[in-house]
Amino acid sequence: MPDLLAGRLQMAISLGFHILFAVAGMAMPLLMVLAEWRWLRTGDETALVLAKKWARGTAILFAVGAVSGTVLSFELGLLWPRFMEYAGPLIGMPFSLEGFAFFLEAIALGVYLYGWEKVPKAVHLGSGMVVAASGLASGIFVVAVNAWMNTPSGFRVDANGNFVDVDLWRAFFNPAFPTQALHMAIAAYTSTAFIVLGIHARQLRKDPTSAFHRAAIEIVLPLAIIAAPLQAVSGDFSAKHIARDQPAKLAAAEALFHTESGVPLLIGGWPDTANETVHGAIPIPKMLSVLAKGAPDAIVTGLDAVPRTDWPPVPIVHVAFQIMVACGVAMIGLVLFAVVLRLRRREVHRAPLFLRAAEICGPLGLVALEAGWTVTEVGRQPWIISGVMRTRDAITPMPGLVVSLAVVCVLYAFLGVVVLVLLRKYVVLGPKAPKEGES
Amino acid sequence: MIDWALVLWLIIGAATAVYVLTGGADFGAGFWDAMASGKRKREQEEAIARAIAPIWEANHIWLIFIIVLMFTAFPKAFSAIVVAFHIPIALVLLGIVFRGSAFIFRSYGIQSGNARRRWHGLFATSSIVTPIFLGVIVGGASTGQIRVLQGRVMTGYFAGWTSPFAWLVGLFTLSLSALLAAVYLARETNGDLSRDFRIRAIAAEGVTGLFAGLVFLYARTEAPDLFARLATSHWTWAIQGATALAAMLTIALLVLKRVRLAPWTAAIQVTLVIIGWGAAMNGHFVLPDVSIATSVTQPAVLRPIAVAVFVGGLILVPSLLYLYRVFKTKDA
């Protein structure tokens, strides 16, 4: 396997693994704080048990996320030394801030997990809120780095290829940052809410009298209802930004080979790059021009604006994009189901059909997450810094990268299995789960 | 005019010291976990597990912090180091990952005998291997065998760190970790258990002294630039003298059962080792070609980063101290 491909795959796998735990670190703290607040407000002991269970789950996921984050920090150097040599100073500020936020989150989580009986109640809840806020902040900071790779700003390339006239503020608040940060933040809450909802819905179906799982659903469902539609709105903002600032990425996502006006939106379809056409898509007339540019006859840039050798892999980007949107639509469908039940004054926890649907939809947020990241990362190829540095020029000269790829794969497969076992034992099984120290 | 490059170099140096004092002690605790023996073997292991549990996640952040500051402020040094030391860095990473995972699953996981033993073994092995490789990298950077020309590493992937000198530095790093852990654990425990760790700490001081001497001797032939600075600058004898003094003081305090004071002198001793090494490197990250001067980025980057670090520190240091206070007083 060529070293560049091995390096790219290793990075993709590492990022794909890490993002699952990162979103847990961003959004689970909100859930545990909501549960604790409910307990403080109503005295409902079930809410306290829930807060502790969710906190335990958060701790496991956070710890694994810290490990996978460490791997990524090392891989930045091990795989992409040339990228780091040039980009390092420009992305150092958001990375440092991300590090601070993470550190603060770890400290606050330590207080939260071990301080239940040791610190005053208000301080304990406060520490939970610090975990939630710093988790969100650290996610936003690290997205600033990725956004810079997509719309590099705050520097000039001189005659020798060096990055000069550095403006860190501009680098941080680059054109892609606002929409990426918003979309990622909501994605964290949406995907976490749906998987937590799905898990508890499944358990409630098996044990319909469980006050524990019912309370869980009562807390997490509103979050899912708010987040999923907001994500669609945020997605629209992102698409409009990409249409303007990263046209090749949008063209690949929509499998738009030719620049034209009045462009249809394609649902599904398999891109045929050689023949510059799409097979089997359902077109909605004028819709892409409307969504991307705001007018039915607006011109949308196609892949023909860029030399063929600089095209991202169109099938991967297009299919990933379709998967992401399909998941989003399904999740909004579930939200509508819940709203309709509520309007009919039916309780969701007594609606087996809803519980089944919630269980099936559970993983969709995480699928959308991975698909969306595939769109934005693969859609930027062949660039590692859009229009400035190519991925193939950034890779380490170290040979035999397939070895480290293999090691990383084995490592993550192993970690993944053990995490699932742990979560199942400690969180999913509810209050009947064995405590520490018992076998 | 403030020399921001120097400021950031000092911040990285300080972060290195803090990492060794905290993360290094974590590794050392894993070492003693592996070496737990005698009548109180199980109690030793439990004391170690209790001491590390709530705060281990916070300790490794220092290494990430060092990485981030390096690629931000000294990007050319960062890229040379990650190419020349690709292999040992990858091994450090494996060590950290295995150790972290073993620890997570020990804390939260399956309690059955066989699984526990396997995790225990993984935790112990990775706790021992990681500080060795970290030291190997530091040693390798000091040998002068790695050459970098116009940003390209010319000497391949094995130069420097495969030398006996580098491995001695690795073993020296392990013994420092073990020393710190034993001294901290002697304070955290009582009675016979505390005595166990006091004895281990004294033994660790002896081994540390041995490796320090060997490193100095081997530096003569294998790290001549470093040795020249170690042996001939006027400050070096002051620092090395103070280090030896701190070591002897630590031993004395341990013998006298003054376990509350010993961690301080041990920490001073280790910090002096780091300062001494930093000074001997003479502003270089990798001898002889990679230095502050040849690898620093633009001033427009340095000052905001230094300020951000300072402001971040204002928030984090009190928080960290609060965390320590909540947990260290819990058993009182």
Interface residues (C-beta under 8 A of the other chain):
Chain A: R56 A59 I60 F62 A63 V64 A66 V67 G69 T70 V71 S73 F74 L76 G77 L78 P81 R82 M84 E85 Y86 G88 P89 L90 I91 G92 M93 F95 S96 L97 G99 F100 F102 F103 L104 A106 I107 A108 L109 G110 V111 L113 Y114 G115 K118 V119 V164 D165 V166 D167 L168 T396 P397 M398 S404 V407 L411 L415 V418 V421 L422 K425 Y426 E436 G437 E438 S439
Chain B: A53 P54 I55 E57 A58 H60 I61 L63 I64 F65 I67 V68 L69 F71 T72 A73 P75 K76 F78 S79 I81 V82 V83 H86 I89 A90 V92 L93 L94 I96 V97 G100 S101 F103 I104 F105 Y108 G109 I110 Q111 S112 G151 V153 Y157 T297 Q298 A300 V301 P304 I305 A308 V309 G312 I315 L316 S319 L320 Y322 L323 V326 F327 K330
